[in-house]
Amino acid sequence: MKITDKKIDALNLELTLEIAAADYAEFEKKKLSECRRKADFKGFRKGMVPASMIKRVYGEQCLVEAVNEVISTELDKYITDNKLHILGEPLSSEKQPQVEWKDETDYTFIFDIAIAPEVKVEVEATDEIPSYSVTVAAKDKTEMIANLKKYYEEKKEEKTDEEIEKDVTARLKEQYKNEAEWRLSKDIRNYYVGKAGLKLPEEFLKRWLFSANNGKISKEDIEKDFAGFAEDFKWQMVRGYLMNKYEFKVEEKDLREAAEAFVTYQYAMYGLGNVPKEMIQEAVVNVLQDKQQIDRLIEQVEDRKVLDKIKETVTLKSTKISAAKFRELK
């Protein structure tokens, strides 16, 4: 086995693996033996099918699996031994020649590897980020007041104009407060992604996205949405760096609380309030058995921990703004 590396640039590495027949022979032999033990051929007792027949039927499959096992092992070893922090997974190079699978043959495989850029960013009190306070103007209330009046008329409930206006004002304040919180989180992410100044191996990542999604996403869609993906990817790297810097951990308690909040929100979306605690807990158990849900909750918890730390450290510049101007912000 011989591995040759070639540095394309600071973020891209090319590895060439030269695999001799002797490198995969034992793996291949083991896989053929496994096939023989499990093979069920008419006229033969299980496990007693002639080795020549097994090789004729399963030979290429076992050869491919054996060579791929060697490739996987050697790539992992190289990455570990060289302490590489990679993005995505190694991809077969576009320069890879067509492979003709033949037993007792030497093979050459070329892989592209993307190196993660170094993240180094400080969160300082001198960092200034706007924190918007959206004011409720009379014109913002008009449509909601009219809708509420119709609603109460249909329900045959008597409400004074003063009561309706008070209700509308409270609702809009809460809505604007939530929107301003979302905007602050967005501005913080953008600020620190910009401050970190990360560069990504974009062409590699586009290829990796296409490969990782098994063609479920077209190359055209990846191209169209890549800018948003790249910014999100950079924030994940910044967030990971700050999680390590501040020695934050995602505990089981954090995940349970996040799952409870998610379940409660889901019930509320269906108009169900004051749901019994037992129902909430039962739903939480189901959520915490779903790996995709857990991964999503971990991201939420990490976001909250890092964003809370940033908010308490930086200078949040209080800025009053009208709803109309707030909507115009990019």
C-alpha positions in Angstrom: 0.0 0.0 0.0 1.4 3.4 -1.0 -0.3 6.8 -0.4 0.9 9.9 -2.1 -0.5 13.3 -1.2 -0.6 16.4 -3.3 -1.6 19.8 -1.9 -3.8 21.6 -4.4 -4.2 24.7 -2.2 -4.7 25.6 1.5 -8.1 23.9 1.5 -7.8 21.1 -1.0 -5.8 17.9 -0.9 -5.4 15.1 -3.4 -4.6 11.6 -2.2 -3.5 8.7 -4.5 -3.8 5.2 -3.1 -1.8 2.4 -4.8 -3.3 -0.8 -3.6 -1.5 -4.1 -4.4 -3.3 -7.4 -4.6 -1.6 -8.5 -1.3 -3.2 -5.5 0.5 -6.8 -6.8 0.0 -6.2 -10.6 -0.4 -7.0 -11.4 3.3 -10.1 -9.2 3.2 -11.3 -10.9 0.0 -10.7 -14.4 1.4 -12.7 -13.6 4.5 -15.6 -12.2 2.6 -15.7 -15.2 0.3 -15.7 -17.5 3.4 -18.6 -15.5 4.8 -20.5 -15.9 1.5 -19.8 -19.7 1.5 -21.1 -20.1 5.1 -24.4 -18.3 4.2 -24.9 -19.5 0.6 -28.0 -21.6 0.0 -27.7 -23.4 -3.3 -30.0 -26.2 -4.3 -28.3 -29.6 -4.2 -25.8 -28.5 -1.6 -25.8 -28.4 2.2 -25.5 -25.0 3.7 -21.9 -24.1 4.0 -20.8 -26.9 1.7 -21.1 -25.1 -1.7 -17.7 -25.5 -3.6 -15.4 -22.5 -3.2 -15.0 -22.3 -7.0 -18.8 -21.9 -7.4 -18.9 -19.2 -4.7 -16.1 -17.3 -6.3 -17.8 -17.5 -9.7 -21.1 -16.1 -8.3 -19.9 -13.7 -5.6 -16.3 -13.1 -6.6 -16.6 -9.6 -8.0 -18.9 -8.5 -5.2 -16.4 -9.8 -2.6 -13.5 -8.2 -4.5 -15.1 -4.8 -4.6 -16.1 -5.0 -0.9 -12.5 -6.0 0.1 -10.9 -3.2 -1.9 -13.3 -0.7 -0.5 -12.6 -1.9 3.0 -8.9 -1.3 2.5 -9.6 2.1 1.0 -11.8 3.1 3.9 -9.3 1.9 6.5 -6.4 3.6 4.9 -8.2 6.9 4.3 -9.3 7.0 8.0 -5.8 6.1 9.1 -4.2 8.8 7.0 -6.7 11.5 8.2 -6.1 10.5 11.8 -2.3 10.1 11.6 -2.0 13.5 10.0 -4.5 15.2 12.3 -6.6 16.5 9.4 -9.8 18.4 10.1 -11.8 17.6 7.0 -15.1 18.9 5.6 -17.6 16.4 4.4 -16.1 13.1 3.3 -13.3 12.1 0.8 -14.7 12.1 -2.8 -13.5 10.0 -5.7 -11.5 12.4 -7.9 -12.9 13.5 -11.2 -9.5 12.3 -12.5 -10.2 8.8 -11.3 -9.8 6.4 -14.3 -12.4 3.7 -14.9 -11.8 0.6 -12.7 -11.9 -2.8 -14.3 -12.5 -5.3 -11.5 -10.2 -8.3 -11.8 -8.8 -10.6 -9.1 -5.2 -10.4 -8.1 -4.9 -7.0 -9.7 -3.2 -3.8 -8.4 -5.4 -0.7 -8.3 -4.9 3.0 -8.1 -7.5 5.3 -6.6 -7.5 9.1 -6.5 -9.4 11.0 -3.8 -10.1 14.7 -3.2 -10.2 15.8 0.4 -11.3 19.2 1.7 -9.5 20.7 4.7 -11.5 22.7 7.2 -10.3 26.3 7.4 -8.9 27.3 10.8 -11.5 29.2 12.9 -10.2 32.0 15.2 -12.6 34.7 16.3 -12.9 36.7 19.5 -16.2 37.8 21.1 -15.4 41.2 22.6 -17.3 44.0 24.4 -16.3 46.4 21.7 -18.3 44.3 19.1 -21.4 46.4 18.4 -24.6 44.8 17.1 -28.0 46.5 16.7 -30.8 45.4 18.9 -34.1 46.5 17.5 -37.2 47.7 19.4 -40.1 47.7 16.9 -42.7 50.4 17.7 -46.4 49.8 17.3 -48.0 52.5 15.2 -51.7 53.2 14.7 -51.6 52.1 11.1 -50.1 48.7 12.1 -53.2 48.1 14.2 -55.9 48.9 11.6 -56.2 45.6 9.8 -55.9 43.5 13.0 -58.5 45.6 14.8 -61.0 45.2 11.9 -60.4 41.4 11.8 -60.9 41.1 15.6 -64.1 43.0 15.5 -65.4 40.6 12.8 -64.3 37.7 14.9 -66.0 38.9 18.1 -69.2 39.7 16.1 -69.3 36.1 14.7 -68.7 34.7 18.2 -71.4 37.1 19.5 -69.0 38.4 22.2 -69.2 42.0 23.3 -65.9 43.9 23.3 -65.4 47.6 23.5 -63.2 49.4 20.9 -60.8 50.2 23.8 -60.6 46.5 24.8 -60.0 45.4 21.2 -57.3 48.0 20.6 -55.6 47.0 23.9 -55.6 43.4 22.8 -54.2 44.2 19.4 -51.4 46.4 20.9 -50.4 43.5 23.2 -50.4 41.0 20.3 -48.4 43.2 18.0 -45.9 44.0 20.8 -45.3 40.3 21.4 -45.1 39.6 17.6 -42.6 42.4 17.1 -40.6 41.3 20.1 -40.2 37.8 18.7 -39.3 39.1 15.3 -36.7 41.4 16.8 -35.2 38.5 18.8 -35.0 36.5 15.6 -33.4 39.4 13.8 -30.8 39.9 16.6 -29.8 36.2 16.4 -29.5 36.5 12.6 -27.4 39.7 12.9 -25.1 38.0 15.5 -24.5 35.0 13.2 -23.8 37.3 10.2 -21.5 39.5 12.3 -19.3 36.7 13.6 -19.3 34.8 10.3 -18.0 38.0 8.7 -15.5 38.6 11.5 -14.1 35.1 11.2 -13.5 35.7 7.5 -13.7 32.0 6.6 -13.1 30.7 3.1 -14.6 27.4 2.0 -13.5 24.9 -0.7 -16.7 25.7 -2.6 -16.4 23.5 -5.6 -15.6 20.5 -3.4 -18.6 21.2 -1.2 -21.0 21.4 -4.2 -19.8 18.0 -5.4 -20.1 16.6 -1.8 -23.6 17.9 -1.4 -24.7 16.3 -4.6 -23.0 13.0 -3.7 -24.2 12.9 -0.1 -27.8 13.5 -1.1 -27.7 10.6 -3.7 -29.0 12.8 -6.5 -32.1 13.9 -4.5 -30.9 17.5 -5.0 -30.0 18.6 -8.5 -26.8 20.3 -9.3 -28.8 23.3 -10.4 -30.6 23.6 -7.0 -27.2 23.3 -5.2 -25.8 26.1 -7.3 -28.9 28.3 -6.7 -29.0 27.7 -2.9 -25.2 27.4 -2.3 -24.7 30.9 -0.9 -27.2 30.3 1.9 -25.7 26.9 2.6 -22.2 28.3 2.7 -23.2 31.0 5.3 -25.0 28.4 7.4 -21.9 26.1 7.2 -19.6 28.9 8.2 -21.8 29.7 11.2 -21.7 26.0 12.3 -17.9 26.2 12.3 -17.9 29.4 14.2 -20.5 28.0 16.7 -18.4 24.9 17.1 -15.3 26.9 17.8 -17.1 29.0 20.4 -18.6 25.9 22.0 -15.1 24.6 22.5 -13.6 28.0 23.5 -16.2 28.4 26.3 -16.2 24.7 27.2 -19.9 24.4 26.6 -21.5 21.0 26.6 -24.9 19.7 25.4 -26.2 17.8 28.4 -29.2 15.4 28.5 -31.1 18.0 30.5 -30.6 20.5 27.7 -32.0 18.1 25.1 -35.0 17.2 27.3 -35.8 20.8 27.9 -35.5 21.6 24.1 -37.7 18.6 23.3 -40.3 19.7 25.8 -40.3 23.2 24.3 -40.6 21.8 20.7 -43.5 19.4 21.7 -45.4 22.2 23.5 -45.0 24.5 20.5 -46.3 21.8 18.2 -49.4 21.3 20.3 -49.9 25.1 20.4 -49.7 25.2 16.6 -52.7 22.9 16.5 -54.5 25.2 19.0 -54.0 22.8 21.9 -53.0 24.7 25.1 -52.7 23.3 28.7 -51.8 19.9 27.4 -51.4 17.4 30.3 -47.8 16.9 31.4 -48.1 13.2 30.8 -48.9 13.7 27.1 -46.0 16.2 26.8 -43.6 13.7 28.4 -44.8 10.8 26.2 -44.2 12.9 23.1 -40.8 13.9 24.4 -39.7 10.3 24.7 -40.6 9.7 21.0 -38.7 12.8 19.9 -35.6 11.7 21.8 -35.7 8.3 20.0 -35.4 10.0 16.6 -31.8 10.6 15.6 -32.7 13.4 13.1 -34.7 15.1 15.8 -31.9 14.8 18.3 -29.4 16.3 15.8 -31.8 19.2 15.2 -32.2 19.7 19.0 -28.4 19.6 19.5 -28.0 22.4 17.0 -30.7 24.5 18.7 -29.1 24.0 22.1 -25.7 24.9 20.8 -27.1 28.0 19.1 -28.8 29.1 22.3 -25.7 28.6 24.5 -23.4 30.5 22.1 -25.9 33.3 21.2 -26.6 33.8 25.0 -22.9 34.1 25.7 -22.4 36.6 22.8 -25.4 38.7 23.9 -24.1 39.1 27.4 -20.6 40.0 26.2 -21.0 42.4 23.2 -22.5 45.8 23.1 -26.1 45.6 21.9 -27.0 49.0 20.5 -30.7 49.6 21.3 -32.4 50.9 18.1 -36.0 51.9 17.8 -37.5 51.3 14.5 -41.0 51.3 12.8 -42.5 48.1 11.7 -42.3 49.3 8.1 -38.6 50.1 8.3 -38.0 46.9 10.1 -39.5 44.9 7.3 -37.1 46.7 4.8 -34.0 45.4 6.6 -32.0 43.0 4.5 
